[in-house]
């Protein structure tokens, strides 16, 4: 069975189980019941083959210092359940189902119990299910052969898909934002492929542990796809997956997935990355992330400002608008890279250009560009995410670019490389097919000019914002202001010989960094305002990346004669239609 078919079968099965909750819970509560039960059933399926060995070890080593170690060894995993119950055995005592199920959950190892505690409404919901006589029915559905979630039947990669599909369905059913937890897998695959294009060492032979970090990891989709891709290329690769997530439920799902895969789940942290960084001072080989767009950070303002004030703080380059935190995650990605590290982070269009010279967003771009950290930006097709149809971009960051790419930035316009879905999922109407992923990676790897690929010097994105001053007009209102005497005394704020500036006539000009300011001023300003001058004290350097402008293709308007003929033909057809409708009147 294909991956897609397995995911669809299991997701549909679990989704159908939720129907048993009708009338007992409100629809928005279904996920609060089904998601933790699915996690528990996954653990149950994994542990069932070694259950008897665990029970024997529990008897032999109960109360001894070796108990935890021996129970894990008996289970064959970094977790265990010392209860005699399994999902199937729980059904043998319908009358004692609720207390037995609670005892079963409490018999998990501490690391699993910590995960289950994050599904906070589940405890009260369990009581409600027992009182309404639906607990038995729901657990019975989870014990069918089709609901077996052992890794031999449902791989870790497939299980990740299933969880994300369930979250998406439950969120959509309640008109919630599924996209905050879910990045389409083809987008993640593209990001991973781009990150590893130049990293042959990671993909060949055994080597040191490769570290991967996601500061907004959700259910761990990006980490899992990166792991699967690297191991597909190099089964001997040693990986450490690290992530931080703010949402309790998605954190719990991610941590459970890491435990079952044999990863060190302690490196999945709960908390707000912006205000409560769980990886202070740590750096990684790769950073992958799809942070939230348009999420305000006023609740984290005090903590963010403290971090920005620290000499080694993540946000020292600048602070974005309080209404959008995504550029804070962009700075986090830069700060968390090793000297040879690479990052791929999704942003919407605003980080490309929002903010004038000297503003927080412009200063962030300036920091990234002048340090030569920006490797490439890829424009993605619209309508590929579940929660938004707006333009999105992958920013590729690199702390140590290959020689040929130093001082350069590549822009790739992949907005037209997609295929329409037969059925929309939320705002997701398009997919990025495998051949499109291959083409985007080829464009990036070739590093050559083409209709879809443009290469720029870093300085091409910079400009100096100059302030153009002009004197006050004479009372008559004419443009002929008298010139100040050459020997006029110097006044505060003005050079000798300069008249007082009229704020109402003040203007600004953005002069490209590659142009001489005085030459630009003489060419673009003085012919139209001969009395103008530059207030150099107000000059500021800014950066913007007008992505769309670079790929704009002019389409000339159709000739007027052609349009006239077409309009005449339309008039004739309209006249014929009206005549046929109403007929000739006597």
PyMOL commands that set and color helices and strands:
alter all, ss='L'
color gray80, all
select helices_A, chain A and resi 3-21+27-48+51-61+67-75+87-90+94-106+110-116+122-131+135-142+145-147+156-173+178-180+185-195+200-203+221-233+248-261+265-267+298-309+326-335+350-353+360-370+403-405+434-446+458-461+503-505+517-524+536-538+547-550+560-582
alter helices_A, ss='H'
color red, helices_A
select strands_A, chain A and resi 210-214+239-245+268-270+284-289+337-348+374-379+392-398+408-413+419-425+428-431+453-457+462-469+507-512+533-534+540-543
alter strands_A, ss='S'
color yellow, strands_A
deselect
rebuild
show_as cartoon
